Amino acid sequence: MTDEQKQKIKEFVVNLVKEYHGKKRFKPQDLEKEVEQNFQNENITRKDAKAAIKELTDKGELIYGYAGGSFLTLPEDQTQ
């Protein structure tokens, strides 16, 4: 996976979480499936998606929440 592909995955994941913020809670596995389906023509695997999601959480662009199960969400300062 190239840096360009990784950046596209990260943008896709963040935009997806932003779009559904307050409406749907994404588990990490759900986001991996979405990435795999969306980028299937570019040979992006779930492993690639997992690596990109890990980078997003390590940098604090996405954080884990818990309400009956773990999910990924935006930090409070990015929800506006």
C-alpha positions as semicolon CSV with decimal commas, in nm:
position;residue;x (nm);y (nm);z (nm)
1;M;0,000;0,000;0,000
2;T;0,136;0,339;-0,099
3;D;0,126;0,652;0,115
4;E;-0,125;0,800;-0,129
5;Q;-0,358;0,501;-0,085
6;K;-0,321;0,517;0,294
7;Q;-0,412;0,888;0,288
8;K;-0,720;0,814;0,073
9;I;-0,829;0,545;0,321
10;K;-0,785;0,777;0,618
11;E;-0,984;1,055;0,449
12;F;-1,259;0,809;0,357
13;V;-1,283;0,675;0,714
14;V;-1,289;1,019;0,878
15;N;-1,548;1,149;0,630
16;L;-1,765;0,841;0,685
17;V;-1,755;0,882;1,063
18;K;-1,830;1,257;1,027
19;E;-2,121;1,190;0,792
20;Y;-2,290;0,949;1,032
21;H;-2,188;1,122;1,357
22;G;-2,478;1,104;1,600
23;K;-2,671;0,867;1,371
24;K;-2,461;0,551;1,357
25;R;-2,175;0,412;1,559
26;F;-1,906;0,232;1,364
27;K;-1,711;-0,054;1,513
28;P;-1,358;-0,082;1,378
29;Q;-1,456;-0,399;1,191
30;D;-1,746;-0,215;1,024
31;L;-1,509;0,052;0,898
32;E;-1,267;-0,211;0,772
33;K;-1,549;-0,372;0,571
34;E;-1,655;-0,034;0,428
35;V;-1,299;0,044;0,320
36;E;-1,254;-0,300;0,165
37;Q;-1,578;-0,263;-0,034
38;N;-1,511;0,095;-0,140
39;F;-1,153;0,033;-0,253
40;Q;-1,188;-0,321;-0,388
41;N;-1,070;-0,214;-0,736
42;E;-0,744;-0,082;-0,586
43;N;-0,653;-0,408;-0,410
44;I;-0,690;-0,258;-0,063
45;T;-0,730;-0,527;0,203
46;R;-0,880;-0,523;0,550
47;K;-0,526;-0,536;0,684
48;D;-0,450;-0,206;0,505
49;A;-0,769;-0,055;0,643
50;K;-0,682;-0,172;0,993
51;A;-0,338;-0,007;0,969
52;A;-0,490;0,323;0,854
53;I;-0,752;0,317;1,132
54;K;-0,479;0,247;1,387
55;E;-0,287;0,552;1,264
56;L;-0,600;0,766;1,298
57;T;-0,657;0,654;1,657
58;D;-0,289;0,691;1,747
59;K;-0,292;1,051;1,622
60;G;-0,621;1,125;1,800
61;E;-0,818;1,197;1,484
62;L;-1,060;0,922;1,590
63;I;-1,120;0,802;1,943
64;Y;-1,286;0,500;2,096
65;G;-1,619;0,538;2,272
66;Y;-1,817;0,283;2,463
67;A;-2,194;0,243;2,486
68;G;-2,280;-0,124;2,506
69;G;-1,978;-0,193;2,287
70;S;-1,669;-0,019;2,152
71;F;-1,703;0,216;1,857
72;L;-1,499;0,485;1,686
73;T;-1,604;0,848;1,696
74;L;-1,466;1,196;1,651
75;P;-1,303;1,378;1,940
76;E;-1,527;1,645;2,096
77;D;-1,336;1,933;1,934
78;Q;-1,403;1,797;1,582
79;T;-1,775;1,738;1,616
80;Q;-1,878;2,093;1,525
